[in-house]
Amino acid sequence: MGQKIKRIGVLTSGGDAPGMNAVTRAIVRKAVAEGVSVVGVRRGYSGLISGDMVELNGRSVDGFITRGGTTLYTARCEDMLTDAGQEKAVATCRHMGIEGLAVIGGDGSFRGALSLARKGLAVVGVPATIDNDIDCTDYSIGFDTACNTAIEAIDKLRDTMQSHERCSVVEIMGREAGHLALHVGVAVGATCILLPERKQDYETAVFEPIRVGRLSGRNHHLIIVAEGYGSAQTVAERVEEATGMGTRVTILGHIQRGGTPNALDRVIGTQMGCHAARLLIAGKKNRLVIKKDGIIKDCDMEEGLTQEKCLEQDLFEAAVTVAT
């Protein structure tokens, strides 16, 4: 069977994640090696609608693998929520000769990709979100780097909290999902981890572990709060009122999304990017690149986005067990 596609586009959308550039680099170089030209769409769907694009080749992506953020930029685009905006995006692709589009992003980005697929454009998605909240894939690009960024910051924070015998309440990103907070909390040995998926009782989940720890000689405590759970400041106030222990709130915020991607995100990003390019070159449509049981594969995008990713129950139970 002959090659079906001669020209593809690639865009990054939604929140940036470390490793997005590694995916872009892999898509470009795999496509170019197969004789396919690549257009980089700048500023996500906004650039797709307006025609904000740049030609990419093997040399233009030199150094991409080491860079955090997204060199193609990303932006919110309200027009993509409308039929008129979607039609314009497809028309722009046709005008630019783009026969297939690789979308690197999260759940919201793929909803936009699906709308284009329904209008006839061949689309392939690559999951890249520090939230790691896409059910059909075990891993999303950027998750491990974000974990390590938060861990490094909290390890430094712990030194100060221990010196002053305080309780530190740290808010972790993740939107409505607690996957990032759970992994970070386990890795830093948090006293308790508050997650949107688990509406825990304060007395048993927060206050009691602190009291038990103090009785056994622990002079500082760390509480991890997922941003989807609620206000870290409210948690701190309740802890101080119930235990009398001085508390400090730290919101790591967008620092968790930045920084040089680590080895895992570079390697998996490269694998996923190559797989995405292969799919587009073969004329595949409406596919989502995933990592499942250690293997890079793909699934139907619409089917892959139908479920909500569950929290890792075993990991949560382990966190509770070893907390005190």
C-alpha positions in Angstrom: 0.0 0.0 0.0 1.4 3.4 -1.0 1.9 6.3 1.3 -1.4 8.1 2.0 -0.3 11.4 3.5 2.3 13.9 2.2 1.9 16.7 4.7 0.9 16.8 8.4 0.5 19.4 11.1 1.4 19.3 14.8 0.1 21.5 17.6 0.3 21.7 21.4 -2.8 22.6 23.3 -4.0 23.2 26.8 -1.7 23.4 29.8 2.0 23.0 28.9 3.8 19.9 30.2 7.5 18.9 30.2 8.2 16.6 27.3 5.8 18.2 24.8 8.8 19.4 22.8 10.2 15.9 22.8 7.0 14.7 21.3 7.0 17.4 18.6 10.6 16.6 17.8 9.9 12.9 17.3 6.9 13.6 15.1 8.8 15.9 12.9 11.9 13.8 12.5 9.9 10.5 11.9 7.8 12.3 9.3 10.7 13.9 7.5 12.5 10.5 7.5 9.5 9.1 5.6 9.4 11.9 3.1 6.4 13.8 4.7 6.5 17.5 5.3 5.5 19.0 8.7 3.8 22.2 9.6 4.1 23.5 13.2 0.8 25.1 14.3 1.6 27.9 16.8 -0.6 28.8 19.8 -2.8 25.7 19.6 -6.2 25.8 18.1 -6.1 29.6 17.9 -3.2 29.3 15.5 -5.0 26.6 13.5 -7.9 28.8 12.9 -5.9 31.9 12.1 -3.2 30.2 10.1 -0.3 30.9 12.5 2.0 28.2 11.3 5.7 27.5 10.6 7.4 24.9 8.4 9.4 22.4 10.5 12.3 20.1 9.5 14.8 18.0 11.2 17.2 20.9 11.9 14.5 23.2 13.2 13.7 20.9 16.1 17.4 20.7 17.3 17.5 20.9 21.0 13.7 20.5 21.5 14.2 17.3 23.6 15.9 19.3 26.4 13.3 22.2 26.6 10.5 22.5 29.0 7.2 24.1 28.1 6.2 24.1 24.4 8.1 25.9 21.8 5.0 25.9 19.5 3.2 27.9 22.3 -0.3 27.2 23.6 -3.4 29.3 24.1 -7.0 29.0 25.0 -9.4 29.2 22.0 -13.1 29.9 22.6 -13.7 29.8 18.9 -13.0 26.0 18.9 -16.1 25.5 21.0 -18.2 26.8 18.1 -19.1 25.0 14.8 -18.0 28.1 12.9 -14.6 28.0 14.5 -14.2 24.3 13.8 -15.2 24.7 10.2 -12.6 27.5 9.9 -9.9 25.3 11.4 -10.6 22.5 8.9 -10.7 25.0 6.0 -7.3 26.3 7.1 -5.9 22.8 7.1 -7.2 22.3 3.6 -5.7 25.6 2.4 -2.3 24.7 3.9 -2.4 21.2 2.5 -2.5 19.6 5.9 -3.9 16.1 5.5 -3.5 14.9 9.1 -3.0 16.6 12.5 -1.1 15.5 15.6 -2.6 17.1 18.8 -0.4 17.0 21.9 -2.3 17.8 25.0 -4.9 16.6 27.5 -8.6 15.8 27.7 -9.8 19.3 26.6 -7.4 19.3 23.6 -8.7 15.9 22.5 -12.3 17.1 22.6 -11.3 19.7 20.1 -9.5 17.1 18.0 -12.6 15.0 18.0 -14.7 17.9 16.6 -12.2 18.2 13.7 -12.3 14.4 13.2 -16.1 14.5 12.8 -15.6 17.1 10.1 -13.3 14.7 8.1 -9.8 15.7 9.3 -7.4 12.8 10.2 -6.3 13.5 13.8 -4.1 11.6 16.2 -3.7 12.6 19.9 -0.7 12.3 22.2 -1.5 12.6 25.9 0.6 15.3 27.6 -0.7 16.6 30.9 0.9 16.7 34.4 -2.6 15.7 35.7 -2.2 12.2 34.3 -6.0 12.0 34.3 -6.7 10.3 30.9 -8.1 6.8 31.7 -7.1 4.9 28.5 -3.4 5.5 29.1 -1.3 4.5 32.1 0.9 7.5 31.5 0.7 11.1 30.2 3.8 13.1 29.2 5.0 15.5 31.8 3.7 13.6 34.9 7.0 12.3 36.2 8.9 15.5 35.7 6.1 17.4 37.5 6.3 14.9 40.4 10.0 15.4 40.7 9.8 19.2 40.5 7.3 19.1 43.4 9.3 16.6 45.4 12.5 18.7 45.1 10.7 21.8 46.3 9.0 20.0 49.2 12.3 18.4 50.3 13.8 21.8 50.7 10.6 23.1 52.4 10.9 20.2 54.9 14.2 21.5 56.2 12.6 24.8 57.2 9.5 23.2 58.7 11.7 20.8 60.8 13.9 23.6 62.0 10.8 25.5 63.3 8.8 22.5 64.4 5.9 23.4 62.1 3.2 21.8 60.0 3.5 22.5 56.3 0.4 22.4 54.1 1.4 22.2 50.4 -1.1 22.5 47.5 -0.4 20.4 44.4 -1.8 20.9 40.9 -4.0 18.4 39.1 -7.3 20.2 38.6 -10.1 17.8 39.7 -7.7 14.8 39.8 -5.5 13.7 42.7 -3.0 11.5 40.8 -0.2 14.0 41.0 -0.8 14.9 44.6 -1.0 11.2 45.6 2.3 10.3 44.0 4.1 13.4 45.4 2.6 12.8 48.8 3.9 9.2 48.9 7.3 10.2 47.7 7.8 12.9 50.3 6.4 10.9 53.2 3.4 13.2 53.9 1.5 12.8 57.1 -1.7 12.9 55.1 -2.8 13.5 51.5 -6.1 15.2 50.8 -7.6 14.3 47.4 -10.8 15.2 45.6 -11.5 11.5 45.0 -11.5 10.9 48.8 -13.5 13.2 51.0 -11.9 12.1 54.2 -12.9 12.9 57.8 -10.6 15.6 59.2 -10.5 14.0 62.7 -9.3 10.6 61.5 -7.4 11.6 58.3 -5.6 14.8 59.5 -5.8 15.6 63.2 -5.2 12.1 64.6 -2.1 11.3 62.6 -0.6 14.6 63.7 -1.4 13.8 67.4 0.0 10.3 67.1 3.2 11.6 65.4 3.8 14.2 68.1 3.3 11.7 70.9 5.9 9.4 69.2 8.4 12.3 68.9 7.8 13.8 65.4 8.3 17.5 65.6 7.1 18.5 62.1 4.3 17.4 59.8 3.5 17.7 56.1 0.1 17.7 54.6 -0.4 17.5 50.8 -3.6 19.0 49.4 -4.7 18.4 45.8 -6.0 21.6 44.3 -9.3 19.9 43.4 -9.8 19.0 47.1 -10.3 22.6 48.3 -8.4 25.5 49.9 -5.0 24.7 51.4 -5.4 27.8 53.6 -8.6 26.4 55.1 -6.9 23.1 55.8 -4.0 25.0 57.5 -6.4 27.0 59.7 -8.3 23.9 60.8 -5.1 22.1 61.7 -3.8 25.0 63.7 -7.1 25.3 65.6 -7.4 21.6 66.3 -3.7 20.9 67.2 -2.2 24.2 68.3 0.7 23.5 65.9 2.0 26.4 63.8 1.2 25.9 60.2 2.4 27.4 56.9 0.8 27.2 53.5 2.8 26.7 50.3 1.2 26.7 46.8 3.7 25.4 44.3 1.5 26.5 41.4 2.8 26.7 37.9 6.4 25.9 38.8 5.2 22.3 38.6 4.5 22.6 34.9 7.9 24.1 34.0 11.5 22.8 33.9 13.6 20.5 31.7 11.9 17.2 31.1 13.5 14.2 32.8 14.6 11.0 31.1 11.2 9.3 31.4 9.3 12.1 29.7 12.0 12.4 27.0 12.0 8.7 26.2 8.2 8.1 26.3 7.7 11.4 24.5 10.0 10.2 21.7 8.2 6.8 21.5 4.7 8.4 21.5 5.7 11.0 18.9 7.1 8.4 16.5 4.0 6.3 16.9 1.8 9.3 16.2 3.7 10.1 13.0 3.4 6.5 11.8 -0.3 6.5 12.4 -0.8 9.8 10.4 1.4 8.7 7.6 -0.6 5.5 7.3 -3.8 7.5 7.0 -5.2 6.5 10.3 -7.9 8.7 11.8 -9.3 9.5 15.2 -6.6 7.6 17.1 -5.1 8.3 20.6 -1.5 7.2 21.3 -1.4 5.5 24.7 1.0 3.6 27.0 -0.7 0.5 28.4 1.0 -2.4 30.3 4.4 -1.0 29.3 3.6 -0.9 25.6 3.1 2.1 23.3 0.0 1.5 21.3 -3.1 3.3 20.1 -6.9 3.3 20.6 -10.0 4.9 19.2 -9.9 8.5 20.5 -13.7 8.7 21.2 -13.8 5.4 23.1 -10.6 6.3 25.0 -12.1 9.4 26.4 -15.4 7.9 27.7 -14.2 7.0 31.2 -12.8 8.9 34.2 -9.5 7.6 35.5 -9.7 6.0 39.0 -7.3 6.7 41.8 -4.7 4.0 42.5 -6.4 2.3 45.5 -3.3 0.3 46.4 -1.1 3.3 46.4 -3.6 5.3 48.5 -3.8 2.6 51.1 0.0 2.3 51.2 0.2 6.1 51.8 -2.2 5.8 54.7 -0.4 2.8 56.2 3.1 4.3 56.2 2.1 7.9 57.1 2.7 7.6 60.8 
